[in-house]
């Protein structure tokens, strides 16, 4: 049985006799008394990231950067077999751009088997970065800070005004849907770490991708999202239209009734169809074949139920991840339809989103995967910005959409030491199933 420390020592000895560029790998047994998130949270090395797949079968801890990239095509061209480049694409990033890096260290769990990987490049001292890592790890400290201030953008009145304006705009233009935004800023009287928030969220929110993306001690983007943007295996791309939302019921019968209502509600089914149409249009010109689920089905989460339709495509030769990301991001689930018309409307409202409703994930030669960065929070020392969103289509009611935002914020808000806001308190958001 090889321990983590023994695996690290073995690879450090191999570094001295290895020639760049290469990747070194070895298997080890994870210490059973230590949380992987706690281990990552204690590390002083940046950038660092965490990724857990939606089915829970893969978990990855990522530390340090051998190389950093602002363009996904440049990143993809540099990949060796088995290497993965990790990154985050902000909502407002230009097509093909983002914040990507080839890590120095990856600790990867697939099912129950752990593997330590170290990338070696000619222009990075991987040995020096390995020397900074705290291999022993330590438990997560409890969150002790209380919320001292809460601010919200937009206010309830501003939200209702913007929804009304959007509905009027739809009546006179080609805009069919727009996803509006709300953000809630919580200021705590003590610091909170990305690992602390992520650990709580992982325990509460199943059937989700869990991620952390941190570029420094005062910057952590954390989320638990149910929505995959896409997964590519060779030339097969799988994606999904997730749009249409209702809360969970207090009993089995109420839960079933709400789910059946969602499956048959014309407004929510129409909203889901708009996302299907947007994804289909984006992939069609790059694909040899496309198949779509004929009817939506339910995703049942801890607090919410959503409509989902799965979409699969075989892309043509030369269609790489920069092309696929450009075709899909942002979908109608987080922006609107037509995409550019929706983004123009959002820009006119002065709405910026940063990483929220962008994408987080990885690329490699054979496989790539991104989740949609919703149900997320931006942490800066003792400030936590929570995000949610709602898709506005003809027939949307401002009050009902406001309540939907409150329901969606519960995903991350329940993980913080703060009371739930009243439904007419001020707040912040962004939409679709976001």
Protein Blocks (a to p, Z undefined) as FASTA:
>chain_A
ZZfklmmmmmmmmmmmpccdddddddddddfkbcfklmmmmpcbdcddddddfkopaccd
dedjfbdcfbfklmmmmpcehiacdddddfklcehiacddddfbdcddehjaccdddddd
fkbcfklmmmmpcfkopaddddfbdcfbdcddddfklmmmmmmmmmmmmmmmmbfbdcdd
dddddddfbdcdfklmmmmmmmmmghiacddddfbfkbccddddfbdfbdcehjaccddd
deddddddfbfklmmmmmmmmmmmmklmmmmmmmmmmmmmmmmmmcfbdcddfbdcdddd
fkbccddddddddddehiafklmmmmmmccfklnoccfklmmmmmmmnopaekjnopacd
dddfkbccddddehiaddehjaccddddddddehiafklmmmmmmmmmmmmmmmpccddd
dfkbccdddehjZZ
